[in-house]
Amino acid sequence: MSRYQAALLGLGLLLMFLLYVGLPGPPEQTSQLWRGPNITVLAGLTRGHSQIFYREVLPLQQAHRAEVVFLHGKAFNSHIWEQLGTLQLLSKRGYRAVAIDLPGFGNSAPSQEASTEAGRAKLLKQVLRDLEVQNAVLVSPSLSGSYALPFLMRSHHQLRGFVPIAPTSTRNYTKEQFWAVKTPTLIMFGELDHTLARESLQQLHHLPNHSVVKLYKAGHACYLHSPEAFHHALLEFLDHLP
């Protein structure tokens, strides 16, 4: 091998070494996703076995009174609450705001636990524990009712508030079970949702400590069709929680 070839080989090995040491390592559980003026959105996986993906907006001031956890419907994932500016808005008001991808949606892998009612309640309880949420208000639209309602029935004493938005699975529970839940509840639905909203209202109105907000000219995903009215009603509810 000539000196020229040896020099080229040495240079090649040096470049490979520099590329190797410069490559990023495995992603951490939590990483910065996006930063804007005075807003930081974090994303990562929960530490627990469930490995649920979440988005969280860091509050601009010390969080007060409640931590708001957003679930999502069948056609969405956690990103919808960032797209609508919901996470950022709550952060500006001093609330910790977290949105999660349910198993099999977004960046969360499917979970065997999600196949049963008890498993879904356990999974949600574990996620709140993983994220160290102590003072939760649970926002549950549509499909996510199959997670939120089992959790509500078993662990409502752990919730500061509950915001069902035409959730599924309300028929799985009796009026006596709803009567037993004392959690402050804001029931929200779209004026143009004539199916699931109407069905869920028949059961949810048995909750003893509830108020109802109808968003006009809005369908099933009322928060998407009328975000300003949705945000106003949600903040009014949060600001007046005991």
N, C-alpha and C positions, 0 to 999 in steps of 0.2 A: 504494500500500500504506500503510495507516494505521500509526501508531506502535505500536498494540497488536498488529497482525499481524506487524510487524517484530520486536517483542519476543518474540512466541511463536516465530517462525522462528529467531531467535537462540538462544532457550532450547533449542529442539529440536536445533539443530546442536551446541550445547554438550553436551547429553545423549548424542548419538550419538558425539561425540569421546571422552567419558569412558568410555562402554561399550566403544569400540574399544580404547583403551589399557589397559582393565582386563581384556580377554579374555586367557586363557592362551595361550601360544605352543605350537608343536608339541611333543609329548611327547619327553622325552629318552630316550636308550637305556635308562637305568636309573632307576627311580623307586621310592620307598617304597610297598610294597603294603599292609602291615599291621604294626602295632606293638602288642605286648602287654607284660605285665610282664617286663622283661629280655629280650625277644625282638624282633628286627626281621627281617621277611621282605622281601626285595627282589625285584623282577621287572623284566624288560627283554628286549631283543633282543640277541643276540650281534652283535659288530661286523662279522663276516665276511659274505661273499656269501650264505651259507646262511640268515641271518636266522632263527635258531632262538630261540624264546621259552624263557626259563628262570626258575626261582624259586630264590632262594638265601637261606639263613638265616645271618646273621652270627654267628660263634662268640662266646660270652660270654667266652672266654679265648683266648689265642693258640692257633691250630690246631696240632695235633701229629700227626705220623706219617702221616696220610693225608687226602686230600680225597675225599669220597664223592659219586659222581655217579649219580643215579637215573634210569633209563629207565622205561618203562611198557608195559603190555599194551594190547591192541586196544580194550578197553572203557574205558580210562582216559586221563588225561593227567598232567602234572606236579602238578596240584592234589591228586591222591590222597595224595601224600607229605606235604603240608601238613595235609590233613584227618586223617590218621592220627596226626599229631604226630611223625612220623619226623624231619623236618628240624629241628624244635625240640629234640627229644631229643638228636640228635647234636650240635647246637650247644652244648647244656648240658655235653656231655662234651668239648668243645673241638675237635670236628671241623668242618671246613668241609663243608657239605652243600648240594648243588646238584641240582635236578631239572629236566629239560628236556622240552619238548614235541617229540616226533618230527615230522618233516615231514608235514603234512596232519592233524595232531591239535592240539587246543587252539588256541593262538594262533600256531602255526607254519604257514606256507604250504606247500603241496606243493612238492617239489623234484624236478627231473629227475634229479639225482644218485641219488635213492633208488630208481631203477628197476633198478640193477645192484648186485651184491655189492661190487665194487670201489668204486663210487660211495658206497655206504652207509658203508663203512670210511673212505673219504676224508672224507666229511661229518662223521662222528663225531670223527675226528682234528682237523678244522678247528675244530669246536665246542670241544673241550678246549683248543685253542690260543687261541681267542678269549677263553675264560673264564680263561686263564692257570692252568689246572690242571696242576700239575707232578707230583703224587704220587697218582695216581688209583686209587681202588677203584671198579670199575664194577658196579653192581647192575642185573641184566637179567632182568626177568620176561617170559615168554611171547613175544609178537610181537617185542619188542625184541631177541630173539636174532638176528634177521636183520640187525641193526646190530652188536651186541656181538661175535658170533662172527667175522664177517669182520675186525673190528678186532683181536680177540684173536689170530687166526691170523697177521696181518701185523705187529702192533705190541705183542705181549704184553710185550715188554721195557720198554714204557713204563708198564705197570700195576703198581701195588703189590699189588693183590688183585682177585679176580673173584668175584662172587656171582650165579651163574645160578639162576633160579627157574623151573623147567620151561620153558626157552626153546625157541622154534622153531628150525628150520634146523640142528639137530645132525647130521642125516643127510647134510648136504652135505659132511661132512669125514670123513676116514679116521682110524682109530685111531692111525696113524703121525703124523698131523698133531696130534692131541691129545697124544700122547706128547711132542712137541717143546715143548710149553708148560709152562714151569716156574713160572708165576705161582701163588702161594698162592690156593686156590679153596675157597669154601664153597658146596656144592651144597645148595639148600633146595627142599623140595616139600611139598605137602599130602598127608596120608594118604588122602584121598578122591579124589585126582586119579589116575584109573586109565588115562588115555590119554597125554597129552603128558608127564606126569612120568615115567612108565615108559619111554616112548620115548627121552626125552632122557637118562635115567640110563644107558641102555645104551651111549651114546657118551661122556657126561661122565666116567664112571668110569675112562676111559683117561687122564684128566689125572693126572700123576704126583704132584702135590702138592695133594691135595684131602681134604676131610672132608665128611661128609653129615649133614644135620639134617632129620628128618621132623617136620612139625608135625601133631600129632594132631587129629582131628575138623575138619580144614581141607581145603578143596577146591583147585581150580586157583589161585585168587587167595588163597593161604594167608596172606599178610601182612594181608589184609583180614579173614579169618575168625578169625585168631589173632594179633592185633597184638602182644600182650605177649610171647608166645613168640618171635615173629619178631624183635622188638627185642632181646630178651635174647640170642638166638643171633648176631645181627648184631654187637652190641657186643662179645660175647666174641671173635668173630673179629677185629674191628678192633683191640681192645685187645692182642691177642697177635700182631699182625703184626710181623715182624722190621723 
